[in-house]
Amino acid sequence: MEQQQPKIGLALGAGGARGLAHIGVLQKLEEHGIPVHCIAGSSIGALVGSLYAVGHSPEQMKKFISLFPQKYWLDYTVPKMGFITGDKVKEIVRLLTKNKQIEEAEKPLAIVATQLEKGERAVFREGPIAEAVRASVSIPGIFVPAVINGELYVDGGVVDRVPVSVLKEMEADLIVAVDVSYSGESSYPIKSIFDVIAQTIDIMEREILKYRMLDVDVLIRPNVKAYSTTMFYKAEEIIHEGIRSAEEAIPKIKEAMRKWREANTHV
């Protein structure tokens, strides 16, 4: 009897600092021996997904957070198209991914951004990881748009917050999606222009997301409503929420895997 194993795709969503919960989800998947065969990410999901795809473990990612606190990622500029130039982000990602191309990653990887002039989703499957991640994390109004081949790109979450459909294109058999958007009213105070911009985008993206989650086998939603997109200093707490939510989802993932094997086992 030949028993096949499903190709599991992991969609990691946008959400700023809340996306550090993705690290906790990956940690719990590894602990339970659940493989990730391909990854698609938007914004912070693209960043975490890229690090994982090139071989960094969740434990290593936690160390990166302590080695590179928030101040090392942000380079402020006189506002014109954004408050942050994004050069530091690109250089740190280039360093952590060893200057690799997307097609050189150990796991198939897709990075989602938004082509600004056309208002269309852009899916990067090749080219420098650092450039694609820089484009994907560029929250409109906060980051200066990324320029790739003369075109402007902003945050992937604007058009595809949790890129489930991309994993379908990557021929994943089972899709696990991690949504780190807030659900309902957030419980953190809005204190700065960054919070205003991020919260506004969150609200718009949440409405779009309702129509994008129909083809998900397992949806993981960490309880991160207490954290704003800028609370990277709460990394440990946010990662813990990822661990907790993934632990609750493990039985559903294993059941989906079992059903897939039963349906695809050939005698």
KOLZA-700345 format. One record per residue: residue number from 0; residue in three letters; x negated, y negated, z of N, C-alpha, C in turn. Coordinates in steps of 0.2 Angstrom, whole numbers, plus 5000, padded with zeros to 4 digits. Last residue first. Layout:
{torlum NUM,'ALA',{X,Y,Z},{X,Y,Z},{X,Y,Z}} ...
//
This chain:
{torlum 266,'VAL',{5020,4993,4984},{5018,5000,4986},{5015,5003,4980}} {torlum 265,'HIS',{5017,4976,4988},{5018,4981,4983},{5016,4988,4985}} {torlum 264,'THR',{5023,4962,4997},{5019,4969,4997},{5021,4974,4992}} {torlum 263,'ASN',{5031,4951,4997},{5026,4951,4992},{5021,4958,4993}} {torlum 262,'ALA',{5039,4951,5008},{5042,4950,5001},{5037,4951,4995}} {torlum 261,'GLU',{5030,4953,5018},{5036,4958,5017},{5038,4957,5010}} {torlum 260,'ARG',{5023,4941,5018},{5020,4947,5016},{5025,4953,5015}} {torlum 259,'TRP',{5034,4932,5021},{5030,4931,5015},{5027,4938,5013}} {torlum 258,'LYS',{5036,4936,5034},{5042,4936,5029},{5039,4936,5022}} {torlum 257,'ARG',{5024,4933,5040},{5026,4940,5040},{5032,4941,5035}} {torlum 256,'MET',{5023,4919,5039},{5018,4923,5035},{5021,4930,5035}} {torlum 255,'ALA',{5034,4915,5046},{5034,4914,5039},{5029,4918,5036}} {torlum 254,'GLU',{5029,4919,5059},{5035,4923,5056},{5036,4921,5049}} {torlum 253,'LYS',{5019,4911,5061},{5017,4918,5060},{5023,4922,5057}} {torlum 252,'ILE',{5026,4899,5061},{5021,4900,5056},{5020,4907,5055}} {torlum 251,'LYS',{5033,4901,5073},{5037,4899,5067},{5032,4901,5061}} {torlum 250,'PRO',{5023,4902,5083},{5028,4908,5081},{5031,4907,5075}} {torlum 249,'ILE',{5017,4889,5082},{5013,4895,5080},{5018,4901,5079}} {torlum 248,'ALA',{5024,4878,5087},{5025,4879,5080},{5022,4886,5078}} {torlum 247,'GLU',{5019,4875,5100},{5026,4877,5099},{5028,4880,5092}} {torlum 246,'GLU',{5006,4872,5096},{5007,4878,5100},{5014,4880,5099}} {torlum 245,'ALA',{5008,4860,5090},{5006,4865,5086},{5007,4872,5090}} {torlum 244,'SER',{5011,4852,5101},{5016,4853,5096},{5014,4859,5091}} {torlum 243,'ARG',{4998,4853,5108},{5005,4855,5111},{5010,4856,5106}} {torlum 242,'ILE',{4989,4847,5099},{4988,4854,5102},{4995,4857,5104}} {torlum 241,'GLY',{4994,4834,5098},{4994,4838,5092},{4993,4846,5094}} {torlum 240,'GLU',{4993,4830,5111},{5000,4830,5108},{5000,4835,5102}} {torlum 239,'HIS',{4979,4829,5111},{4982,4834,5116},{4990,4835,5113}} {torlum 238,'ILE',{4976,4818,5103},{4974,4825,5101},{4978,4830,5105}} {torlum 237,'ILE',{4981,4808,5111},{4984,4810,5105},{4983,4817,5102}} {torlum 236,'GLU',{4972,4809,5122},{4979,4810,5123},{4983,4812,5117}} {torlum 235,'GLU',{4960,4806,5115},{4961,4812,5119},{4968,4814,5120}} {torlum 234,'ALA',{4963,4793,5110},{4961,4799,5106},{4963,4805,5109}} {torlum 233,'LYS',{4965,4780,5113},{4969,4785,5116},{4968,4792,5113}} {torlum 232,'TYR',{4958,4772,5105},{4955,4773,5111},{4959,4778,5116}} {torlum 231,'PHE',{4966,4770,5094},{4961,4775,5093},{4958,4776,5100}} {torlum 230,'MET',{4979,4762,5092},{4977,4765,5098},{4972,4771,5098}} {torlum 229,'THR',{4985,4758,5080},{4978,4755,5082},{4975,4758,5088}} {torlum 228,'THR',{4998,4762,5079},{4993,4765,5074},{4986,4762,5075}} {torlum 227,'SER',{5003,4766,5096},{5003,4763,5089},{4998,4765,5085}} {torlum 226,'TYR',{5012,4779,5105},{5005,4776,5102},{5006,4772,5096}} {torlum 225,'ALA',{5023,4785,5108},{5020,4780,5113},{5014,4777,5111}} {torlum 224,'LYS',{5026,4794,5099},{5030,4788,5099},{5027,4783,5104}} {torlum 223,'VAL',{5021,4807,5097},{5016,4801,5097},{5020,4795,5097}} {torlum 222,'ASN',{5023,4823,5097},{5027,4817,5100},{5022,4811,5102}} {torlum 221,'PRO',{5021,4830,5081},{5018,4828,5088},{5022,4822,5091}} {torlum 220,'ARG',{5029,4840,5072},{5030,4833,5073},{5027,4832,5080}} {torlum 219,'ILE',{5028,4852,5059},{5025,4850,5065},{5026,4843,5066}} {torlum 218,'LEU',{5037,4863,5049},{5036,4856,5050},{5034,4855,5058}} {torlum 217,'VAL',{5036,4876,5038},{5035,4874,5045},{5033,4866,5045}} {torlum 216,'ASP',{5039,4874,5024},{5041,4881,5028},{5041,4879,5035}} {torlum 215,'VAL',{5047,4862,5015},{5042,4863,5020},{5044,4870,5023}} {torlum 214,'ASP',{5055,4856,5005},{5051,4862,5003},{5046,4864,5008}} {torlum 213,'LEU',{5060,4844,5010},{5064,4849,5009},{5061,4856,5008}} {torlum 212,'MET',{5054,4831,5013},{5052,4837,5017},{5057,4843,5016}} {torlum 211,'ARG',{5058,4820,5007},{5052,4823,5004},{5050,4829,5008}} {torlum 210,'TYR',{5068,4812,5011},{5069,4815,5005},{5063,4819,5003}} {torlum 209,'LYS',{5062,4806,5022},{5068,4810,5023},{5070,4814,5017}} {torlum 208,'LEU',{5052,4797,5018},{5051,4804,5020},{5057,4808,5021}} {torlum 207,'ILE',{5058,4785,5016},{5056,4788,5010},{5055,4796,5012}} {torlum 206,'GLU',{5060,4781,5030},{5066,4782,5025},{5064,4786,5019}} {torlum 205,'ARG',{5047,4780,5034},{5051,4785,5037},{5057,4786,5033}} {torlum 204,'GLU',{5042,4769,5027},{5040,4776,5025},{5044,4781,5028}} {torlum 203,'MET',{5048,4758,5033},{5050,4760,5026},{5048,4767,5024}} {torlum 202,'ILE',{5043,4760,5046},{5050,4760,5045},{5052,4762,5038}} {torlum 201,'ASP',{5029,4758,5043},{5031,4764,5046},{5039,4765,5045}} {torlum 200,'ILE',{5028,4745,5039},{5027,4750,5035},{5030,4757,5037}} {torlum 199,'THR',{5031,4739,5052},{5036,4738,5046},{5035,4743,5041}} {torlum 198,'GLN',{5020,4743,5060},{5027,4745,5061},{5032,4745,5056}} {torlum 197,'ALA',{5010,4737,5053},{5010,4744,5053},{5017,4747,5055}} {torlum 196,'ILE',{5013,4723,5055},{5012,4726,5048},{5013,4733,5048}} {torlum 195,'VAL',{5013,4723,5069},{5019,4721,5065},{5019,4724,5058}} {torlum 194,'ASP',{5000,4727,5073},{5006,4731,5075},{5012,4729,5071}} {torlum 193,'PHE',{4993,4716,5067},{4992,4723,5065},{4998,4727,5066}} {torlum 192,'ILE',{4997,4705,5074},{5000,4706,5067},{4998,4712,5064}} {torlum 191,'SER',{5002,4712,5091},{4998,4709,5086},{5001,4709,5079}} {torlum 190,'LYS',{5011,4719,5099},{5007,4713,5102},{5003,4709,5096}} {torlum 189,'ILE',{5023,4729,5104},{5021,4726,5097},{5018,4719,5099}} {torlum 188,'PRO',{5022,4743,5115},{5023,4735,5114},{5020,4733,5107}} {torlum 187,'TYR',{5029,4759,5112},{5023,4755,5113},{5025,4747,5112}} {torlum 186,'SER',{5039,4767,5108},{5039,4765,5115},{5033,4761,5117}} {torlum 185,'SER',{5050,4766,5094},{5044,4767,5097},{5044,4764,5104}} {torlum 184,'GLU',{5065,4774,5090},{5062,4768,5092},{5055,4769,5096}} {torlum 183,'GLY',{5063,4787,5078},{5067,4782,5081},{5063,4776,5084}} {torlum 182,'SER',{5047,4794,5078},{5054,4796,5077},{5059,4791,5081}} {torlum 181,'TYR',{5032,4789,5069},{5037,4789,5075},{5044,4791,5073}} {torlum 180,'SER',{5023,4801,5060},{5026,4795,5061},{5030,4795,5067}} {torlum 179,'VAL',{5016,4813,5058},{5014,4809,5064},{5017,4802,5064}} {torlum 178,'ASP',{5019,4829,5053},{5021,4822,5052},{5020,4818,5059}} {torlum 177,'VAL',{5012,4841,5044},{5011,4838,5050},{5013,4831,5049}} {torlum 176,'ALA',{5017,4856,5037},{5017,4849,5036},{5016,4846,5043}} {torlum 175,'VAL',{5013,4871,5028},{5014,4868,5035},{5013,4860,5034}} {torlum 174,'ILE',{5019,4881,5016},{5017,4874,5017},{5019,4873,5025}} {torlum 173,'LEU',{5014,4895,5006},{5017,4893,5012},{5015,4886,5014}} {torlum 172,'ASP',{5007,4895,4994},{5013,4900,4995},{5017,4897,5001}} {torlum 171,'ALA',{5001,4882,4984},{5002,4885,4990},{5008,4890,4991}} {torlum 170,'GLU',{4998,4876,4972},{5000,4883,4972},{5000,4886,4979}} {torlum 169,'MET',{4996,4863,4971},{4990,4867,4972},{4991,4874,4973}} {torlum 168,'GLU',{5009,4859,4970},{5005,4858,4963},{4998,4862,4964}} {torlum 167,'LYS',{5012,4860,4983},{5016,4864,4978},{5012,4864,4971}} {torlum 166,'LEU',{5004,4850,4988},{5003,4857,4989},{5006,4862,4985}} {torlum 165,'VAL',{5012,4839,4984},{5005,4840,4981},{5003,4847,4982}} {torlum 164,'SER',{5023,4839,4991},{5024,4841,4984},{5017,4842,4981}} {torlum 163,'VAL',{5018,4834,5004},{5020,4841,5003},{5020,4843,4996}} {torlum 162,'PRO',{5011,4823,5011},{5011,4825,5004},{5012,4832,5002}} {torlum 161,'VAL',{5019,4811,5019},{5016,4818,5021},{5017,4822,5014}} {torlum 160,'ARG',{5020,4799,5012},{5017,4799,5019},{5015,4806,5021}} {torlum 159,'ASP',{5019,4792,4998},{5019,4799,5000},{5016,4800,5007}} {torlum 158,'VAL',{5018,4778,4997},{5023,4782,4992},{5023,4789,4994}} {torlum 157,'VAL',{5011,4774,5008},{5016,4770,5005},{5021,4774,5000}} {torlum 156,'GLY',{5001,4783,5011},{5008,4784,5015},{5013,4779,5012}} {torlum 155,'GLY',{4990,4779,5005},{4994,4784,5002},{5001,4785,5005}} {torlum 154,'ASP',{4985,4762,5004},{4987,4768,5008},{4992,4773,5005}} {torlum 153,'VAL',{4980,4756,4988},{4981,4755,4995},{4984,4762,4998}} {torlum 152,'TYR',{4969,4751,4974},{4973,4756,4978},{4974,4754,4985}} {torlum 151,'LEU',{4966,4744,4958},{4967,4743,4965},{4971,4749,4968}} {torlum 150,'GLU',{4954,4748,4946},{4960,4748,4948},{4961,4747,4956}} {torlum 149,'GLY',{4940,4749,4942},{4944,4743,4941},{4951,4743,4943}} {torlum 148,'ASN',{4936,4762,4948},{4937,4761,4941},{4941,4755,4939}} {torlum 147,'ILE',{4944,4756,4962},{4941,4762,4959},{4942,4762,4952}} {torlum 146,'VAL',{4945,4747,4977},{4944,4746,4969},{4940,4753,4967}} {torlum 145,'ALA',{4956,4745,4990},{4951,4748,4987},{4951,4748,4979}} {torlum 144,'PRO',{4962,4730,4997},{4963,4736,4993},{4957,4739,4991}} {torlum 143,'VAL',{4958,4727,5014},{4957,4724,5007},{4958,4731,5003}} {torlum 142,'PHE',{4970,4731,5027},{4964,4733,5023},{4964,4729,5016}} {torlum 141,'ILE',{4982,4724,5030},{4977,4725,5035},{4970,4726,5031}} {torlum 140,'GLY',{4989,4724,5018},{4989,4718,5023},{4984,4718,5028}} {torlum 139,'PRO',{4991,4741,5018},{4992,4735,5015},{4993,4729,5020}} {torlum 138,'ILE',{4979,4752,5023},{4985,4749,5025},{4986,4742,5022}} {torlum 137,'SER',{4969,4763,5016},{4970,4755,5015},{4977,4753,5017}} {torlum 136,'VAL',{4967,4776,5016},{4968,4773,5022},{4969,4765,5022}} {torlum 135,'SER',{4964,4779,5002},{4970,4782,5005},{4972,4778,5012}} {torlum 134,'ALA',{4952,4773,4999},{4958,4770,4996},{4964,4773,5000}} {torlum 133,'ARG',{4943,4780,5007},{4944,4773,5008},{4950,4770,5005}} {torlum 132,'VAL',{4945,4793,5001},{4948,4791,5008},{4948,4784,5009}} {torlum 131,'ALA',{4939,4790,4989},{4946,4792,4989},{4949,4791,4996}} {torlum 130,'GLU',{4926,4787,4993},{4930,4782,4989},{4937,4784,4989}} {torlum 129,'ALA',{4922,4799,4999},{4922,4793,5003},{4926,4788,4999}} {torlum 128,'ILE',{4922,4809,4989},{4927,4809,4995},{4928,4802,4998}} {torlum 127,'PRO',{4920,4805,4972},{4918,4805,4979},{4923,4805,4984}} {torlum 126,'GLY',{4929,4818,4962},{4926,4811,4963},{4924,4811,4970}} {torlum 125,'GLU',{4946,4825,4962},{4939,4825,4960},{4936,4818,4961}} {torlum 124,'ARG',{4958,4823,4965},{4956,4830,4966},{4949,4831,4964}} {torlum 123,'PHE',{4969,4811,4971},{4962,4812,4969},{4960,4820,4970}} {torlum 122,'VAL',{4984,4805,4965},{4981,4811,4969},{4974,4812,4966}} {torlum 121,'ALA',{4994,4791,4967},{4988,4793,4964},{4985,4799,4968}} {torlum 120,'ARG',{5010,4785,4964},{5006,4789,4968},{5000,4791,4964}} {torlum 119,'GLU',{5012,4767,4959},{5013,4775,4958},{5008,4778,4963}} {torlum 118,'GLY',{5012,4754,4956},{5016,4756,4961},{5017,4764,4961}} {torlum 117,'LYS',{5003,4748,4947},{5008,4752,4944},{5013,4754,4949}} {torlum 116,'GLU',{4995,4741,4957},{4998,4737,4951},{5004,4741,4948}} {torlum 115,'LEU',{4991,4752,4966},{4995,4746,4968},{4998,4742,4962}} {torlum 114,'GLN',{4992,4768,4969},{4990,4763,4964},{4994,4757,4964}} {torlum 113,'THR',{4989,4775,4984},{4994,4772,4980},{4991,4767,4975}} {torlum 112,'ALA',{4983,4792,4987},{4983,4785,4988},{4989,4782,4984}} {torlum 111,'VAL',{4978,4808,4994},{4984,4804,4991},{4983,4796,4992}} {torlum 110,'ILE',{4968,4821,4990},{4968,4815,4994},{4973,4810,4990}} {torlum 109,'ALA',{4966,4838,4992},{4969,4833,4988},{4970,4827,4992}} {torlum 108,'LEU',{4955,4852,4991},{4957,4846,4994},{4960,4841,4989}} {torlum 107,'PRO',{4950,4868,4994},{4953,4864,4990},{4956,4858,4993}} {torlum 106,'LYS',{4936,4869,5005},{4943,4871,5004},{4946,4866,4999}} {torlum 105,'GLU',{4923,4864,5004},{4924,4871,5005},{4931,4874,5004}} {torlum 104,'ALA',{4921,4852,4990},{4923,4854,4997},{4924,4861,4998}} {torlum 103,'GLU',{4918,4848,4978},{4913,4851,4981},{4915,4854,4988}} {torlum 102,'GLU',{4928,4840,4973},{4928,4846,4970},{4922,4851,4974}} {torlum 101,'ILE',{4925,4828,4980},{4931,4831,4982},{4930,4839,4979}} {torlum 100,'GLN',{4907,4827,4983},{4913,4825,4979},{4919,4830,4981}} {torlum 99,'LYS',{4898,4821,4998},{4901,4826,4993},{4906,4823,4989}} {torlum 98,'ASN',{4891,4814,5008},{4891,4811,5001},{4894,4816,4996}} {torlum 97,'LYS',{4894,4820,5020},{4887,4822,5016},{4887,4820,5009}} {torlum 96,'THR',{4904,4816,5027},{4905,4821,5022},{4899,4823,5017}} {torlum 95,'LEU',{4898,4807,5035},{4901,4813,5038},{4903,4818,5033}} {torlum 94,'LEU',{4894,4797,5026},{4889,4800,5030},{4892,4807,5033}} {torlum 93,'ARG',{4906,4793,5020},{4901,4796,5016},{4896,4800,5020}} {torlum 92,'VAL',{4913,4788,5031},{4915,4794,5028},{4910,4797,5024}} {torlum 91,'ILE',{4904,4777,5033},{4905,4782,5038},{4907,4789,5036}} {torlum 90,'GLU',{4907,4770,5021},{4900,4772,5023},{4900,4778,5028}} {torlum 89,'LYS',{4921,4767,5022},{4918,4771,5017},{4911,4774,5018}} {torlum 88,'VAL',{4921,4759,5034},{4925,4766,5034},{4922,4770,5028}} {torlum 87,'LYS',{4914,4748,5030},{4911,4753,5035},{4915,4759,5035}} {torlum 86,'ASP',{4922,4743,5020},{4915,4745,5018},{4913,4750,5023}} {torlum 85,'GLY',{4934,4736,5023},{4934,4744,5022},{4927,4747,5020}} {torlum 84,'THR',{4937,4723,5027},{4935,4725,5020},{4935,4732,5018}} {torlum 83,'ILE',{4952,4717,5034},{4946,4722,5035},{4944,4724,5028}} {torlum 82,'PHE',{4963,4710,5031},{4959,4707,5036},{4952,4711,5037}} {torlum 81,'GLY',{4967,4705,5013},{4967,4710,5019},{4962,4707,5024}} {torlum 80,'MET',{4965,4696,5004},{4969,4702,5002},{4970,4707,5008}} {torlum 79,'LYS',{4962,4687,5014},{4964,4685,5007},{4968,4690,5004}} {torlum 78,'PRO',{4954,4682,5029},{4960,4685,5025},{4961,4682,5019}} {torlum 77,'VAL',{4937,4685,5031},{4942,4680,5030},{4948,4682,5026}} {torlum 76,'THR',{4935,4702,5039},{4934,4696,5034},{4939,4691,5034}} {torlum 75,'TYR',{4929,4715,5049},{4933,4710,5048},{4931,4705,5043}} {torlum 74,'ASP',{4927,4731,5048},{4923,4725,5047},{4928,4720,5044}} {torlum 73,'LEU',{4928,4746,5058},{4931,4740,5056},{4926,4734,5054}} {torlum 72,'TRP',{4921,4756,5064},{4924,4757,5058},{4927,4751,5054}} {torlum 71,'TYR',{4915,4753,5076},{4911,4755,5070},{4914,4755,5064}} {torlum 70,'LYS',{4926,4751,5084},{4922,4745,5082},{4917,4746,5076}} {torlum 69,'GLN',{4930,4764,5088},{4934,4760,5083},{4930,4754,5080}} {torlum 68,'PRO',{4916,4775,5089},{4922,4771,5091},{4924,4766,5086}} {torlum 67,'PHE',{4907,4787,5085},{4909,4781,5081},{4916,4778,5083}} {torlum 66,'LEU',{4906,4796,5095},{4900,4793,5092},{4901,4787,5088}} {torlum 65,'SER',{4919,4800,5098},{4915,4797,5103},{4909,4793,5100}} {torlum 64,'ILE',{4922,4805,5086},{4926,4800,5088},{4922,4796,5094}} {torlum 63,'PHE',{4914,4816,5084},{4913,4810,5080},{4917,4804,5082}} {torlum 62,'LYS',{4919,4825,5093},{4912,4821,5095},{4911,4815,5090}} {torlum 61,'LYS',{4930,4828,5086},{4931,4825,5093},{4924,4821,5095}} {torlum 60,'MET',{4924,4835,5076},{4928,4829,5075},{4929,4825,5081}} {torlum 59,'GLN',{4919,4846,5082},{4915,4841,5079},{4918,4835,5078}} {torlum 58,'GLU',{4931,4853,5085},{4927,4850,5091},{4922,4845,5088}} {torlum 57,'PRO',{4936,4856,5072},{4940,4851,5077},{4935,4848,5082}} {torlum 56,'SER',{4922,4856,5061},{4927,4859,5066},{4931,4854,5069}} {torlum 55,'HIS',{4918,4853,5044},{4918,4851,5051},{4924,4854,5055}} {torlum 54,'GLY',{4920,4857,5030},{4917,4862,5035},{4916,4859,5042}} {torlum 53,'VAL',{4927,4849,5022},{4919,4850,5020},{4916,4854,5026}} {torlum 52,'ALA',{4939,4850,5027},{4938,4853,5021},{4931,4854,5019}} {torlum 51,'TYR',{4938,4841,5038},{4939,4849,5039},{4938,4852,5033}} {torlum 50,'LEU',{4937,4829,5032},{4931,4832,5036},{4932,4839,5037}} {torlum 49,'SER',{4949,4828,5025},{4942,4829,5021},{4937,4831,5026}} {torlum 48,'GLY',{4958,4828,5035},{4958,4833,5031},{4952,4834,5027}} {torlum 47,'VAL',{4955,4815,5041},{4954,4821,5045},{4954,4828,5040}} {torlum 46,'LEU',{4958,4807,5029},{4952,4807,5033},{4950,4813,5037}} {torlum 45,'ALA',{4971,4810,5026},{4966,4811,5021},{4959,4812,5024}} {torlum 44,'GLY',{4978,4806,5038},{4978,4813,5036},{4973,4815,5031}} {torlum 43,'ILE',{4976,4793,5037},{4972,4796,5042},{4972,4804,5041}} {torlum 42,'SER',{4981,4794,5020},{4979,4790,5025},{4974,4793,5030}} {torlum 41,'SER',{4987,4811,5017},{4988,4803,5016},{4985,4800,5021}} {torlum 40,'GLY',{4981,4826,5010},{4982,4821,5016},{4983,4814,5013}} {torlum 39,'ALA',{4981,4844,5009},{4983,4837,5005},{4984,4832,5011}} {torlum 38,'ILE',{4972,4859,5007},{4974,4853,5011},{4975,4847,5007}} {torlum 37,'CYS',{4971,4877,5008},{4971,4870,5004},{4974,4865,5008}} {torlum 36,'HIS',{4971,4886,5018},{4968,4888,5011},{4967,4882,5007}} {torlum 35,'VAL',{4969,4890,5034},{4971,4885,5030},{4967,4885,5023}} {torlum 34,'PRO',{4974,4904,5044},{4969,4901,5040},{4973,4895,5036}} {torlum 33,'ILE',{4975,4907,5061},{4979,4905,5055},{4975,4901,5050}} {torlum 32,'GLY',{4970,4910,5073},{4968,4914,5067},{4972,4913,5061}} {torlum 31,'HIS',{4973,4903,5084},{4977,4908,5083},{4975,4912,5076}} {torlum 30,'GLU',{4963,4893,5084},{4963,4898,5090},{4967,4904,5088}} {torlum 29,'GLU',{4966,4887,5072},{4960,4891,5072},{4960,4896,5078}} {torlum 28,'LEU',{4978,4880,5076},{4978,4885,5071},{4972,4889,5071}} {torlum 27,'LYS',{4972,4871,5086},{4977,4877,5088},{4978,4882,5083}} {torlum 26,'GLN',{4964,4863,5078},{4961,4867,5084},{4966,4873,5085}} {torlum 25,'LEU',{4974,4857,5070},{4969,4861,5067},{4966,4866,5072}} {torlum 24,'VAL',{4981,4849,5080},{4984,4855,5076},{4979,4859,5073}} {torlum 23,'GLY',{4971,4841,5084},{4973,4845,5089},{4977,4851,5085}} {torlum 22,'ILE',{4969,4833,5072},{4964,4837,5075},{4966,4842,5080}} {torlum 21,'HIS',{4981,4827,5071},{4980,4832,5066},{4974,4836,5069}} {torlum 20,'ALA',{4981,4817,5080},{4985,4823,5082},{4983,4829,5077}} {torlum 19,'LEU',{4976,4806,5074},{4971,4810,5077},{4974,4817,5080}} {torlum 18,'GLY',{4987,4799,5069},{4985,4805,5065},{4979,4809,5068}} {torlum 17,'ARG',{4989,4788,5077},{4993,4794,5079},{4991,4800,5075}} {torlum 16,'ALA',{4981,4779,5071},{4978,4782,5076},{4982,4788,5078}} {torlum 15,'GLY',{4989,4781,5055},{4984,4777,5059},{4982,4782,5065}} {torlum 14,'GLY',{4998,4789,5048},{5000,4786,5054},{4995,4783,5058}} {torlum 13,'ALA',{5001,4802,5036},{4999,4795,5038},{5001,4793,5044}} {torlum 12,'GLY',{4999,4820,5037},{5003,4814,5036},{4999,4808,5038}} {torlum 11,'LEU',{4994,4834,5029},{4993,4830,5034},{4995,4823,5033}} {torlum 10,'ALA',{4998,4850,5024},{5000,4843,5023},{4999,4839,5029}} {torlum 9,'LEU',{4991,4865,5020},{4992,4860,5026},{4993,4853,5023}} {torlum 8,'GLY',{4995,4881,5013},{4993,4874,5012},{4995,4869,5018}} {torlum 7,'ILE',{4990,4897,5012},{4993,4892,5016},{4991,4885,5015}} {torlum 6,'LYS',{4994,4911,5003},{4990,4905,5003},{4993,4899,5007}} {torlum 5,'PRO',{4997,4926,5011},{4999,4920,5008},{4994,4915,5008}} {torlum 4,'GLN',{4990,4942,5007},{4991,4937,5012},{4993,4930,5008}} {torlum 3,'GLN',{4997,4958,5003},{4994,4952,5001},{4995,4947,5007}} {torlum 2,'GLN',{4994,4975,5004},{4997,4969,5007},{4993,4963,5006}} {torlum 1,'GLU',{4997,4989,4995},{4993,4983,4995},{4997,4977,4998}} {torlum 0,'MET',{4996,5006,5000},{5000,5000,5000},{4996,4994,5000}} 
//
